[in-house]
């Protein structure tokens, strides 16, 4: 059982977990994990969410979350081939703020109360603005635009107020070694702003930046707040000394090596999605085609299975991960055959060329590095198509 700090925070309406991001993914993943753990007395406490963008949809979610009444998550799909359809209520979020209008609360929360910071800021969340400089440190009223600058300003204040208090950060962005990446970006900005070396040591050595992998398909939001999601849920966290966990949960895995988990998700689930999107684009398939419909197309399903078995699994075998990859595929087929979720391939096909570079090219390169004599014809064709003249 994790230590409880909930009672102390109820007195001040502050919570030990501060979360940047209000997405339906976080609602159905991290926030639901913490809610279920709280019911078992296995969580460190409740969550305060912070909206960092001006998105109107996010604003309506914040207004609903601010009530503290909880929200519903409908879990629908297949598990071991059997249908699951459950309605759960998440009660982990106790407060919701907008950074632009409630920055003073955010500053106080990080400086004095937060023990854990969670983030999921989207594809552009780690972008920097060149015009943001060290004057933001001194100006308590001005809200930085970038998430990196926001975090640096807040952690600088934490360093001034409580330099010995533990703080663990859990980025959930889908970036390889996201904890290391976020730490280096924040520390790099601190150096660019010429902040004291003691502050930079605090950022790089005292704060604990967790490398994580999150895996759950959350294709639909409920209005104004809540989500529809699949039964499968995974939160992999790489161990390190001094890391404080937000909760314990059956869907959480602590590991000494995150890379194999990242590779399985990227080269089986994500690559599979991208292969379906490739066929959808090239063949001009129906605009509203879903993953379920594609998986029930005999020819397309056979081609996807061939990509996995003939072009990807040999790479996992060379990596010493064949059994784990095959086990992951068993669960993955349930996920892609989910009869309750209309996961549109058009949504998957966004930023398609970049996704092929991240998901397919490394598989081809690993096969070359290991000297594998596999043709990988389908993956080669998908990648080479981008280099052909229009």
NORBELUR-V584778 format. One record per pair of residues at least 4 apart in sequence whose ideal C-beta (glycine too) atoms are under 8 Angstrom apart, sorted by the first residue. I is the first residue (numbers start at 1). J is the second residue. Records with the same first field share a line. If there is no record, write none. Layout:
I->J  J
This chain:
1->41  42
2->37  42  43  44  245  247  248
3->44
4->41  44  45
5->9  16  44  45  115
6->10  16  44  45  46
7->11
8->12
9->13  14  15  16  45  46  113
12->113
13->94  95
14->48  95  108  109  112  113  114
15->45  46  47  48  94  95  109  113  114
16->44  45  46  113  114  115  116
17->34  44  45  46  47  48  114  115  116  117  118  246
18->47  48  50  106  109  110  113  114  116  117  118
19->26  30  31  47  48  49  50  117  118  119
20->49  50  52  117  118  119  120  121  147  150  151
21->26  49  50  52  118  119  120  121  122  172
22->26  27  49  51  58  61  62  65  96
23->27  120  122
24->28  218  220  221  222  226  227
25->29  120  172  214  216  218  227
26->30  31  49  118  120  172
27->31  32  71  73  90  218  225  226  227
28->32  73  216  218  227  228  229  233
29->33  172  214  216  218  229  233  235
30->34  118  120  170  172  214  235  246
31->35  47  49  90  92  93
32->36  73  88  90  92  233
33->37  233  235  246  247  249  251  252
34->38  43  46  47  92  246  247
35->39  70  89  90  91  92
36->40  88  249
37->42  43  246  247  248  249
38->42  43  45  46  91  92  247
42->247  248  249
43->92  246  247  248
44->115  116  244  245  246  247
46->92  93  94
47->92  93  94  118
48->93  94  95  96  97  109
49->62  65  93  95  96  97
50->96  97  98  99  106
51->55  58  59  61  62  96  97  98  99
52->99  121  147  150
53->58
54->58  59  100
55->59
56->60
57->61
58->62
59->63  98
60->64  223  224  225
61->65  96  224  225
62->66  96  97  98
63->67  96  224
64->71  224  225
65->71  93  96  225
66->95  96  97
68->93  94  95
70->89  90  91  93
71->89  90  93  222  225  226
72->87  88  89  90  222  226
73->87  88  89  90  226  227  228  229
74->85  86  87  88  222  226  227  228  229
75->84  85  86  87  88  229  230  231
76->84  85  86  228  229  230  231  338  340  341
77->83  84  230  231  232  334  335  338  339  340  341
78->82  83  84  231  334  335  337  338  339
79->84  231  232  334
80->334
81->334
83->339  340
84->231
85->340
97->101  102  105  106
98->102
99->103  106  143  150
100->143
102->106
103->107  141  143
104->108  140
105->109
106->110  154
107->111  140  154  157
108->112  113
109->113  114
110->114  117  154  155  157  158
111->154  157  158  160  161  162
112->161  162
114->158  167
115->165  166  167  168  244
116->167  168  169  170  244  246
117->151  167  168  169  170
118->169  170  171  172  246
119->125  147  151  169  170  171  172  173  182
120->125  171  172  173  214
121->125  126  147  173
122->173
123->351
125->147  173
126->147  148  173  175  181  182  185
127->146  148
128->132  146  148  149  185  189
129->145  146  149
132->136  144  145  146  149
133->193
134->138  193  194  195
135->139  142
136->142  144  149  153
137->153  156  193  195
143->150
144->149  150  152  153
145->149
146->150
147->151
148->152  182  185  186  189
149->153  189
150->154
151->155  182  186
152->156  186  189  190  193  203
153->157
154->158
155->159  167  186  202  203  207
156->160  190  195  199
157->161
158->162  163  165  167
159->163  198  199  202  203
163->202  206
164->206
166->208  242  244
167->206  207  208
168->207  208  210  242  243  244  245
169->179  182  183  207  208  209  210
170->179  210  212  237  246
171->175  178  179  181  182  209  210  212
172->178  212  214
173->178  182
174->178  214
175->181
176->181  262
177->181  211  258
178->182  211  212
179->183  209  210  211  212  238
180->184  209  211
181->185
182->186  209
183->187  203  204  207  209
184->188
185->189
186->190  203
187->191  200  203  204
188->192
189->193
190->195  199  200  203
191->195  200
195->199  200
196->200
197->201
198->202
199->203
200->204
201->205  206
202->206  207
203->207
208->240  242  243  244
210->237  238  240  243
211->237  238  258
212->235  236  237  238  258
213->234  235  236  258  261  262  265
214->234  235  236
215->232  233  234  235  236  265  269
216->229  230  232  233  234
217->229  230  232  335  338  341  343
218->227  228  229  230
219->228  229  341  342  343  347
220->227  228  341  342
221->226  227  228
222->226  227  228
228->340  341
229->233
230->335  338  341
232->331  334  335
233->251
234->251  253  261
235->249  251  252  253
236->252  253  255  258  261
237->243  245  252  253  254  255
238->254  255  256  257  258
239->243  254  255  256
245->252
247->252
248->252
253->261
255->261
258->262
259->263
260->264  319  321  324
261->265
262->266
263->267  316  319  321
264->268  269  316  321  324  325  328
265->269  270
266->270  271  358  359  362
267->271  312  315  316  359  362  363
268->272  308  312  325  328  329  332
269->273  328  332  335
270->274  355  358  359
271->275  307  312  359  360  363
272->276  304  307  308  332  336
273->277  291  348
274->278  348  352  355  356  359  360  382
275->279  303  304  307  360  378  379  382
276->280  291  294  300  304  345  348
277->281  345  348  349  352  355
278->282  352  356  382  385
279->283  285  294  300  303
280->285  289  294  345  346  349
281->349  352
282->385
285->289  294  345
287->346
288->344  346
289->293  294  344  345  346
290->294  342  343  344  345
291->295  336  338  341  343  345  348
292->296  336  337  338  339  341  342  343
293->297
294->300  301  304  345
295->300  301  304  336  337
296->301  337
297->301
298->302
299->303
300->304
301->305
302->306
303->307  378
304->308
305->309
306->310  311  378
307->311  312  378  379
308->312  313  329
309->313
310->314  374  375  376
311->315  363  374  375  376  377  378  379
312->316  325  363
313->317  322  325  326
314->318  367  372  374
315->319  363  366  367  370  372
316->321  322  324  325
317->321  322
318->366  367  370  372
319->366  370
321->325
322->326
323->327
324->328
325->329
326->330
327->331
328->332
329->333
330->334
331->335
332->336
333->337
334->338
338->343
343->347  348
344->348
345->349
346->350
351->355
352->356
353->357  386
354->358
355->359
356->360  361  382  383  386
357->361  383
358->362
359->363
360->364  379  382  383
361->365  383
362->366
363->367  376  379
364->368  376  379  380  383
365->369
366->370
367->372  374  376
368->372
375->380
376->380
377->381
378->382
379->383
380->384
381->385
383->387
384->388
